């Protein structure tokens, strides 16, 4: 289902408009997101281009709006949606879009199930995204050549037209796995030629995942004791070997379950808890995970990715 993400007004006010606004947003990106060095470098390069382009306009020099359509490739949970929202804020502050919003959609939001259904669905999404950023997750699913009666090609053709004729009113980001996106562009060269910026989001290392966990805990005003932090590191190493690992989202889910176990542990003594008790996650809150079970071939159980985790947005390295 289509989802609109937008930087809250109070967050915008934290960084005043002006010459240093973009630098402040970039610094915020560095603080709030672990790793992703090549992505951050590319975002900084794009921001520099846009700032200099604006200065050229202000100086009365020749200036043309650069192409801003992008692809974000990488595994789930590597921060693509979060970076899209930060990019929208940068574009908004420089006057390239009207609102710091990201409309996030998938194939189901664009493609109809019968003749005459796709065009109005696609145009409705484009209308909602106008003046901001349209983020199409797993964009390659729009193209299904094996099904002659599929209507995805109609959505692609409408997108191609709008990406060219209305590029001053809309920025499109196509996201998904790198190999599938490359195949998609080979099959749809018109789409590839309209995308100027390709950003690949690398997988996080185990050390970076621990840092992401620490950052999330700090934001939630929790903390690990020493034994719990060691247990969390071991949890990450084990979870990386299991299927359906989604990096930032999986870390968020793990912390949420640890909080739930902590709450169950504290409930009986709820009338005499200290602030430290309420803040501290202990090793037993981590080690109760099914990942530490003894059964051979045990499935991840409650450590599978949940729908709640998938819906999380704009919080650090989750999406």
C-alpha positions in Angstrom: 0.0 0.0 0.0 1.3 3.5 -0.9 2.8 5.3 2.1 3.7 8.9 2.4 6.8 9.8 4.5 7.5 13.4 5.3 10.1 15.3 7.5 8.1 16.7 10.4 7.9 20.5 10.6 9.6 20.5 14.0 12.5 18.5 12.5 12.8 21.1 9.7 13.0 23.8 12.3 15.9 22.1 14.0 18.0 23.0 10.9 17.3 26.7 9.9 17.2 27.6 6.2 20.2 29.3 4.7 23.6 28.5 3.3 24.5 26.0 5.9 21.2 24.1 5.9 22.3 21.4 3.5 25.6 20.8 5.3 23.6 20.5 8.5 21.4 17.8 6.9 24.4 16.0 5.7 26.0 16.1 9.2 22.7 14.8 10.5 22.9 11.9 8.1 26.4 11.1 9.3 25.3 11.1 12.9 22.0 9.1 12.5 23.2 6.4 10.1 26.0 4.0 10.7 28.3 2.9 7.8 27.2 3.5 4.2 30.3 5.5 3.4 30.0 5.3 -0.4 26.3 6.3 -0.2 27.1 9.3 2.0 29.9 10.3 -0.3 27.6 10.2 -3.3 24.9 12.1 -1.6 27.4 14.8 -0.6 28.6 15.0 -4.3 25.0 15.4 -5.5 24.3 18.1 -2.8 27.5 20.0 -3.9 26.3 20.0 -7.5 22.9 21.3 -6.5 24.3 24.0 -4.2 26.8 25.2 -6.9 24.0 25.2 -9.5 21.9 27.4 -7.2 24.8 29.8 -6.7 25.3 30.0 -10.5 21.7 30.9 -10.9 22.0 33.6 -8.2 25.0 35.0 -10.0 23.1 35.2 -13.3 25.1 32.4 -15.0 23.7 29.8 -17.3 22.1 27.0 -15.3 20.0 24.0 -16.2 18.2 21.8 -13.8 20.3 18.6 -13.5 18.6 15.2 -13.8 17.6 14.0 -10.3 16.1 10.6 -10.9 18.0 7.9 -9.0 18.3 4.2 -8.3 19.0 2.8 -4.9 20.1 -0.8 -4.9 20.9 -3.1 -2.0 19.4 -5.7 0.4 16.4 -4.9 2.5 17.1 -3.0 5.7 20.2 -1.1 4.4 18.7 2.4 4.8 17.3 3.1 1.3 14.0 4.6 2.5 15.7 6.7 5.2 18.2 8.1 2.7 15.4 8.9 0.3 13.7 11.0 3.0 17.0 12.8 3.7 17.5 13.4 0.0 14.0 14.8 -0.2 14.8 17.2 2.6 18.0 18.4 0.8 16.1 18.9 -2.5 13.3 20.8 -0.6 15.8 23.1 1.1 17.4 23.9 -2.3 14.1 24.6 -3.9 14.1 21.6 -6.3 10.9 20.1 -4.9 7.9 21.7 -3.1 7.7 19.4 -0.1 10.2 17.2 1.8 8.0 14.2 1.2 8.5 10.7 -0.1 5.6 8.7 -1.5 6.7 5.0 -1.2 4.9 2.5 -3.5 5.2 -1.0 -5.0 3.9 -2.6 -8.1 0.5 -3.2 -6.5 0.0 0.6 -6.1 0.7 1.2 -9.8 -0.5 -1.8 -11.8 -4.2 -2.7 -12.3 -5.7 -6.2 -12.6 -7.8 -5.5 -15.7 -7.9 -3.4 -18.9 -8.2 0.3 -18.1 -7.3 0.0 -14.5 -3.5 0.7 -14.6 -3.5 4.2 -16.0 -5.7 5.8 -13.4 -3.9 4.0 -10.6 -0.5 5.1 -11.8 -1.7 8.7 -12.4 -3.2 8.9 -9.0 0.1 7.9 -7.4 1.9 10.4 -9.6 -0.5 13.1 -8.5 0.1 12.3 -4.8 3.9 12.4 -5.3 3.9 15.6 -7.4 6.2 18.2 -5.8 8.2 15.6 -3.9 9.9 12.2 -4.4 8.3 9.0 -5.7 10.0 5.9 -4.3 9.2 2.7 -6.2 10.4 -0.3 -4.2 11.3 -3.5 -6.1 10.7 -1.5 -9.3 11.6 -4.5 -11.5 8.3 -6.2 -10.7 6.6 -3.7 -12.9 8.0 -5.7 -15.9 6.8 -9.2 -16.3 7.5 -10.3 -19.9 6.5 -13.9 -19.1 2.9 -12.8 -18.8 1.5 -11.4 -22.0 -1.6 -10.1 -20.3 0.4 -8.2 -17.6 -0.3 -4.5 -17.4 3.0 -3.4 -15.8 4.3 -2.2 -19.2 1.5 0.4 -19.3 2.7 1.8 -15.9 6.3 1.9 -17.1 5.3 3.9 -20.2 3.4 6.4 -18.1 6.3 6.7 -15.7 8.7 7.2 -18.6 6.7 10.1 -20.0 6.3 11.8 -16.6 10.0 11.4 -15.7 10.8 13.3 -18.9 8.1 15.9 -19.2 7.5 16.6 -15.5 11.0 16.3 -14.1 10.8 19.7 -12.6 7.9 18.7 -10.4 8.9 15.1 -9.5 11.9 13.1 -8.5 11.7 9.3 -9.0 13.8 6.8 -7.1 13.7 3.2 -8.2 14.8 0.7 -5.6 15.6 -3.0 -5.3 18.2 -5.7 -5.6 21.2 -4.6 -7.8 21.2 -7.6 -10.2 17.4 -7.5 -10.8 17.6 -3.7 -11.3 20.3 -4.2 -13.9 18.1 -6.7 -15.8 15.2 -4.3 -15.6 17.2 -1.5 -17.2 18.4 -3.8 -20.0 14.8 -4.8 -20.7 13.7 -1.1 -20.5 16.5 1.1 -21.8 14.3 4.1 -21.9 14.0 3.9 -18.1 17.7 3.5 -17.6 18.5 6.5 -19.8 16.4 8.7 -17.6 18.2 7.8 -14.4 21.4 9.8 -13.8 22.4 8.7 -10.3 23.0 5.1 -9.2 23.6 4.5 -5.5 24.4 1.0 -4.1 23.8 0.4 -0.4 26.4 -2.1 0.9 25.5 -4.7 3.5 26.4 -3.8 7.1 29.2 -5.6 8.9 28.5 -7.3 12.2 30.3 -4.4 14.0 28.2 -1.8 12.2 25.0 -3.8 13.2 26.0 -3.6 16.8 26.5 0.2 16.4 23.1 0.4 14.9 21.7 -1.4 17.8 23.4 0.9 20.2 22.1 3.9 18.4 18.5 2.6 18.4 18.8 1.8 22.2 20.0 5.3 22.9 17.1 6.8 20.9 14.7 4.7 22.9 16.4 5.5 26.2 17.4 1.9 26.9 20.9 0.5 27.5 22.6 -3.0 27.6 24.4 -4.1 30.6 27.9 -5.6 29.8 26.6 -9.2 29.6 23.6 -8.2 27.4 25.8 -6.4 24.9 28.0 -9.5 24.6 24.8 -11.6 24.1 23.6 -9.1 21.5 26.8 -9.4 19.5 26.4 -13.2 19.5 22.8 -12.8 18.6 23.8 -10.8 15.5 26.4 -13.3 14.4 23.8 -16.1 14.7 21.0 -14.2 13.0 23.3 -13.3 10.0 23.4 -17.0 9.3 19.6 -17.4 9.2 17.3 -16.6 6.3 15.3 -13.4 5.8 17.8 -11.2 7.6 16.9 -7.6 6.9 19.8 -5.7 8.5 18.5 -2.5 10.2 14.9 -3.8 10.3 16.0 -7.1 11.9 18.0 -5.2 14.5 14.9 -3.1 15.3 12.8 -6.2 15.6 15.4 -7.9 17.9 15.5 -4.8 20.2 11.7 -4.7 20.3 11.5 -8.4 21.3 14.2 -7.8 24.0 12.1 -4.9 25.3 9.1 -7.2 25.5 11.1 -9.9 27.4 12.4 -7.2 29.7 8.8 -6.0 30.4 7.7 -9.6 31.2 10.7 -9.9 33.5 9.9 -6.7 35.4 6.1 -6.9 35.5 5.9 -8.8 38.8 7.9 -6.1 40.6 6.4 -3.1 38.8 5.6 -1.3 42.0 9.3 -1.0 43.1 11.3 -0.5 39.9 14.1 2.1 39.6 14.8 4.2 36.6 17.8 2.1 36.0 15.7 -1.1 36.1 13.4 0.4 33.4 16.3 1.3 31.2 18.4 -1.8 31.4 18.3 -4.8 29.0 19.9 -7.8 30.6 21.6 -10.8 28.9 18.6 -13.0 29.7 16.4 -10.7 27.6 18.6 -11.5 24.6 19.4 -15.1 25.3 15.7 -16.1 25.5 15.6 -15.8 21.7 15.0 -19.0 19.8 18.3 -18.4 18.1 20.0 -19.7 21.3 17.9 -22.9 21.3 19.5 -26.3 21.3 17.3 -28.1 18.7 18.9 -29.0 15.4 17.5 -27.2 12.5 15.3 -25.0 14.7 13.6 -22.2 12.7 14.1 -18.6 13.7 10.6 -18.6 15.3 9.9 -15.3 16.9 13.0 -13.9 15.2 11.4 -13.9 11.8 10.8 -10.5 10.2 7.4 -9.1 11.3 5.0 -6.9 9.5 5.5 -4.3 12.2 9.2 -4.2 11.4 8.6 -3.9 7.7 6.4 -0.8 8.3 9.0 1.1 10.3 10.1 4.2 8.5 12.6 7.0 8.6 14.4 5.7 11.7 18.1 5.4 11.2 19.4 2.4 9.2 16.2 0.4 9.3 14.7 0.7 5.8 
